Amino acid sequence: MGRRLEPLTLDNLADLPMPCRECVFWELDSVRGGEAVAQGTAAQEKEAWLSGVLLEWGSCGRVVYVDDVPAGFVLYAPPAYVPRSTAFPTSPVGPDAVQLMTARIHPGYQGQGLGRVLVQTVAKDLLRRDFKAMEAFGDTRGASATCLLPAEHLLAVGFKTVRAHPTRPRLRLELRSTVSWKEDVEHALDRLLGAVQKEPTLRPL
C-alpha cells in the first residue's frame, strides 16, 4: 500500500471531499461566507483564498494519498488568514500559534495511522517556520454541524484547553510534543480526523 503526502495547491484542491472543497466557513467572515453560498461562488472564493495564502505565507495544507487515492487532508494557517477565527468567544489564537482549521480522514482509511502522519507533518512544517504551537476551536457537543473538531477528540491527542467555554473552547498543542509522538495516540488521532463533518451552517457565532 503506497502512501504519499502532498502540499495542498490549486492543482489538487479538487481532491478534497465535498463539501470541504467548497466550504468557506473559515476562509471568509460570516457575512461574506453567507453571500458566497447564496450566490454559488463558494468554490471560487475557496480557490482565491488558497491562492492568496500560498503566495503570501506558503503551504497551508496537506493531502494524504493511499495508492494514489485521496484519503484525507488537513488545513491550517495563521489567524490573520482565517477571518472566522475572530468571531469566537474564546478568540484570539495565540500570536505564536497557527490555527488548525479543519482536517479529516475519509471513511475506509481510518485506523491506518494517517491522522498521526498528517499532524506530525504539519508540526514539523510549522517548527521549521518558527511557530511554537497549533491552536484550534473545539466543539464540546461532539460531531458538529460546523467545521469545528470535537473538543474531546482534540484533548485525546494532546491539545490542552487554554480558554474554556461551554461549547467553543480554544485548545493548544505544543508542537515539539508531536514530533516524538508514539503510536499509542494513533487511534485517538483517527477518531479526531475521522469525525463526521456535515455541511457547515454559515451563521454568526
N, C-alpha and C positions, 0 to 999 in steps of 0.2 A: 504494500500500500504506500504510494508515494504522497508525501506531504510537502507543501511549499507555502511560504508566506510572501505576499506581495504588498507593497505600499498601495494604498487607495489612491487612484488617479481618475481623471475623466475617462480614461480608456476602459477601466474595469468597474466604474460606478454601477453599471447595469448588472453586475454580478451580485449586488446586494439584493436581498429578497424584498418583495413587496410586503407591506407598504414602506419599508425602510428606505428604499432607493428614491422615493419621492417625498419623504417626510421632512418637514421644515420646522418641527417643534422647537429644536434647539437653535437652528440656524437663523431664525427670524423672531422678532418680538411678536407678542400675541396679536397685535393689530395687523401687521404686515403678513403674518402667517395665515391669519384667517382670510385675508384678501386673496392671497395666493391660492389657497384651497378653493375659495369660491370662484375664482377666475380660471381655474385649471392651469395655473402656471407654476405649481409647486415643483415640478420636475426641473424646469428651467432655473428656478431660484436655487434649488439644491446644487445644480451644476455651477451656477455663478458663485455661490458661497464657497464650494470646494476649490474652484479655480482661484479665487481671491486668497484663500488661506494658503494654498500651495505656493503661490507667488510671493506672499509676504512673510510667511512663517515657515513653510516647508511641510513635510509629511505630517498628516493628521489622522491617519487611519491605516489599518492593516486588513487584508483579506486572506483567509487561510483556505487552501485548496487541498482536496484529497483526490488523488488520481484525476487531476485537472477539473474537478467539480467543486464549485464554491461551497464551503462547508461552514463558514462563519466569518464574522468581522468584528472589529472594534473601531470606534470613532472617538477622537479626543482632540482638545485644543485649549489654548489659554482662554480664560473667561472673557477677554476683550473681543474674542471672535464668536462668543456664544451669547447673543443678546438675551435669550430667555433666562439665563442664569441670574440676572439681576431681579427677576420677578419673584424669587423665592423668599419666604420669611427668614430663612437661615443664610441668606447671601451676606457677604460676598465670598467667593472662593479665595483662599489664601494667595498672597502675591507670589509665593514661591512654589505654587502648585499649578498643575494643568488639570482641566476638568475631564473626567471620564464621562463622555456624553451618553453613549449607549453602546451595547455590544450584544452579540447573540451567536450561539452555536445552533445550527439547524437541526431539527429532529432527524434522527438517524445517524448523527455524527457525535452525539453526546456520549460521555463515558470513555472517550479516547484520549483525554488529556489535552485536547485542542485549546480549551479555555486557559489552561495554565500556560501553554506556549504563547498564546496571544498576549496575555497580561505581562508575562516576563519580557516579551519582545518590546512592548510599549515601555516598560520600566527601563530597559537598557537604552532605548532611544532617548528617553527624557533625561536620564542621568548624563548621557553624553552632551545634552543641551543645558546642563547645569540646573535642572529642576530637582527639587527635593521630594516632591510628593504628588500623588494623584488625589483629587477630591471628587466626590460625587454626591448628588442629592438623591437620597433614598426615599422609598415609599414604604411606610410601615404597614400598609394594607395588603402587602404581598403582590401578586400579579396585578399590574396596574394598567389602566386604560390610557396611560401616557407613556412616554419613552423613559420613564424613571425605572431604575432597577430596584428590586425588593431590598429593603434595608437589612433584613435578617440574613440575606444571602451575601451582601457586602460585608457584614460583620463576620460571617463564616469564613471569608477568605482573607481576613486580616485588617480590614478597614476598622477604624475607631471613630466613634462619634465625637465630633469637635463642636457641634452646636445642636443641641437636642430640640426636637419639635414633635408634637403628637403624630403628625403624618408626613412631614418633609424634613427629616434630619439631614444635616450635612456631615459627611463622613470623609475620613482621610486615610490614605495608605502611604506610609513612608516607603519610598522607592527602593532603598537599599535592602529592605527586608524581603522584597520579592525576588531579587536576583538569586538568592540561595534557598528559595522555597523547596520543600520536599514534596514527594508525591502524595503525602497524606492530605494535601489541600486540593488534589486534583478533582475529587468528587464534588467538593463544595464549589469549585470554580465551574464545573459543568452545570451544577444547579443554578449558579448565578447567571451564566451566559445563555443557558438554555431556557430561562424563564419565559413564559408565554408573554409576548408583547403584542397587544392588539393595536389597531389603528388609533393613533392619538387623537384626543379631542382638543382642538385649539381653542383655549379659553383662558382668560386671565386667572392667575393663581391667587 
